[in-house]
Amino acid sequence: MRIGLLGFGVVGRGVYDIIALRSDMEVAKVVCLEDISLPDAQVTKHFDDVLSDSTINTVVEAMGGLHPAYEFVRAAIEAGKNIVTSNKALVATFYDELIPLAESKGVCFRCTAAVGGGIGWLSELERARRAQSIHRVGGIMNGTCNYILDSMTRLDLSYADALSQAQALGYAEANPSTDVDGIDTWHKLILSSNIGFGITLDPESVPAAGIRNIRAEDVANFKAHGLVCKLISTGKSQDGSFSAYVQPTLVHQGEPEAAVPANYNLITLVGSASGRMSFYGQGAGRYPTAYNVVQDCVDVLSGKHFYSPYGKKISAVNADALCYYVSGVQDSWLEDNRQATWGDAVITKPVSVKAMHAWLKNHPDAFIAALPVSEQ
Ligand SMILES: NC(=O)c1ccc[n+]([C@@H]2O[C@H](COP(=O)([O-])OP(=O)(O)OC[C@H]3O[C@@H](n4cnc5c(N)ncnc54)[C@H](OP(=O)(O)O)[C@@H]3O)[C@@H](O)[C@H]2O)c1
């Protein structure tokens, strides 16, 4: 396998290092904007040098972002090259273009590192769905949010201090929005649901609430009720309809999610035969993530195509009625739906996920967290 590697940052460099130890594949060219030289690969600033090289049969995309990653990956597929990418935003956003295109061109398209970094979640989901129906996917998919929430819970840090610590450790970006506003988890949930259920979720129908507005007082309220707050994604398939949403969720101390420390992930599927299976590990980092990229390259070598057939575009329904903890804002809709009060926060009567997220869109300063299902 001759590889054109796009991007030489955290993941790209790791992929290069691991592949350098192998004899069944080689990185022939690296597209990198910086002036670097490598002993055994040609470095270029121009993607066309990879595209026009007919000896390169596989493109590994590790640049991130939507553009020009989309244009490069699309052109590579059109040119008959296999794709391996760690870019969740790219695959979740252009799923209904890139997956059918790869199928029609007969090239392999793999993206295991896009969800869970070093955890082989998508490749296990692929295996799981071969022998049963998948009823549920989701869980803790973002290590940065878990680190912040865990620090606030165990160390009583404020949100600002926990975020600063995550930034100092390299877990959070200087602009943390993609993580703390739930966007990263949103991409991962869409991708996992598409593969697990064999559909193409309309991203617009999948709401995401993040953790940006959580206060130390909220965490104290949760502790007083024996609860822990986690950012949890939920994808559900039931009787031909689908729900998918990302939101802070309260879990009882003693549940597996409550015990997930620091920047770890815990991603779960529920299958018709297997029941619950959970996958735990570091969801990011150079070598764990690069490891899964290389695993995908090995799968491509053995001719493995995408994880599931492309399924038609469908909207999430999100009719589940849940009780929510809401703080930071008061208004008449909340008053009408109040069933209890914790400190200065409202506990709502059961309201649909769709209605709660529609309300939140108009109240960006609020913090919401779904109560555990046992408390509904
Ligand atoms: N880091 C992780 O642990 C992890 C885990 C799972 C998935 N991922 C995903 O993997 C992808 C890469 O992440 P990363 O952490 O490796 O990012 P990164 O460290 O920022 O590396 C991206 C690299 O791509 C380069 N690049 C950007 N645009 C380019 C272009 N047009 N041509 C050539 N090179 C270009 C960047 O160069 P400049 O710096 O010069 O812009 C940078 O070196 C992202 O989609 C991310 O979501 C990362």
The ligand as a MOL file (V3000), in Angstrom:
LIG
                    3D

  0  0  0     0  0            999 V3000
M  V30 BEGIN CTAB
M  V30 COUNTS 48 52 0 0 0
M  V30 BEGIN ATOM
M  V30 1 N -5.6570 14.8190 18.1810 0
M  V30 2 C -6.3950 13.7560 18.5170 0
M  V30 3 O -6.1660 13.1090 19.5350 0
M  V30 4 C -7.5030 13.3030 17.6220 0
M  V30 5 C -8.2810 12.1990 18.0000 0
M  V30 6 C -9.2790 11.7370 17.1440 0
M  V30 7 C -9.5100 12.4020 15.9510 0
M  V30 8 N -8.7650 13.4920 15.6330 0 CHG=1
M  V30 9 C -9.0420 14.1740 14.3480 0
M  V30 10 O -7.9170 14.0670 13.5090 0
M  V30 11 C -7.8150 15.2200 12.6680 0
M  V30 12 C -6.4360 15.8520 12.8430 0
M  V30 13 O -6.3080 16.2380 14.2000 0
M  V30 14 P -4.8880 16.6810 14.8090 0
M  V30 15 O -5.0870 16.7300 16.2750 0
M  V30 16 O -3.7950 15.8570 14.2420 0 CHG=-1
M  V30 17 O -4.8140 18.1740 14.2400 0
M  V30 18 P -3.5060 19.0700 14.1290 0
M  V30 19 O -2.5000 18.6830 15.1400 0
M  V30 20 O -3.9690 20.4910 14.0630 0
M  V30 21 O -2.9210 18.6450 12.7020 0
M  V30 22 C -3.5140 19.0010 11.4910 0
M  V30 23 C -2.3890 19.2340 10.5250 0
M  V30 24 O -2.9120 19.4150 9.2080 0
M  V30 25 C -2.2780 20.5330 8.6380 0
M  V30 26 N -3.1030 21.1480 7.6110 0
M  V30 27 C -4.2350 21.8660 7.7620 0
M  V30 28 N -4.6750 22.2640 6.5550 0
M  V30 29 C -3.8170 21.7860 5.6370 0
M  V30 30 C -3.7260 21.8630 4.2320 0
M  V30 31 N -4.6100 22.5330 3.5110 0
M  V30 32 N -2.7050 21.2340 3.6070 0
M  V30 33 C -1.7920 20.5620 4.3330 0
M  V30 34 N -1.7970 20.4660 5.6760 0
M  V30 35 C -2.8110 21.0760 6.3150 0
M  V30 36 C -2.0320 21.4760 9.7920 0
M  V30 37 O -1.0360 22.3860 9.4710 0
M  V30 38 P -0.9960 23.8450 10.1840 0
M  V30 39 O -0.7740 23.5660 11.6210 0
M  V30 40 O 0.1200 24.5260 9.4880 0
M  V30 41 O -2.3380 24.4670 9.9090 0
M  V30 42 C -1.5950 20.4990 10.8790 0
M  V30 43 O -0.2420 20.1850 10.7940 0
M  V30 44 C -8.9880 16.1230 13.0750 0
M  V30 45 O -10.0590 15.8850 12.2110 0
M  V30 46 C -9.3450 15.6480 14.4790 0
M  V30 47 O -10.7050 15.8570 14.8090 0
M  V30 48 C -7.7730 13.9570 16.4270 0
M  V30 END ATOM
M  V30 BEGIN BOND
M  V30 1 1 1 2
M  V30 2 2 2 3
M  V30 3 1 2 4
M  V30 4 1 4 5
M  V30 5 2 4 48
M  V30 6 2 5 6
M  V30 7 1 6 7
M  V30 8 2 7 8
M  V30 9 1 8 9
M  V30 10 1 8 48
M  V30 11 1 9 10
M  V30 12 1 9 46
M  V30 13 1 10 11
M  V30 14 1 11 12
M  V30 15 1 11 44
M  V30 16 1 12 13
M  V30 17 1 13 14
M  V30 18 2 14 15
M  V30 19 1 14 16
M  V30 20 1 14 17
M  V30 21 1 17 18
M  V30 22 2 18 19
M  V30 23 1 18 20
M  V30 24 1 18 21
M  V30 25 1 21 22
M  V30 26 1 22 23
M  V30 27 1 23 24
M  V30 28 1 23 42
M  V30 29 1 24 25
M  V30 30 1 25 26
M  V30 31 1 25 36
M  V30 32 1 26 27
M  V30 33 1 26 35
M  V30 34 2 27 28
M  V30 35 1 28 29
M  V30 36 1 29 30
M  V30 37 2 29 35
M  V30 38 1 30 31
M  V30 39 2 30 32
M  V30 40 1 32 33
M  V30 41 2 33 34
M  V30 42 1 34 35
M  V30 43 1 36 37
M  V30 44 1 36 42
M  V30 45 1 37 38
M  V30 46 2 38 39
M  V30 47 1 38 40
M  V30 48 1 38 41
M  V30 49 1 42 43
M  V30 50 1 44 45
M  V30 51 1 44 46
M  V30 52 1 46 47
M  V30 END BOND
M  V30 END CTAB
M  END
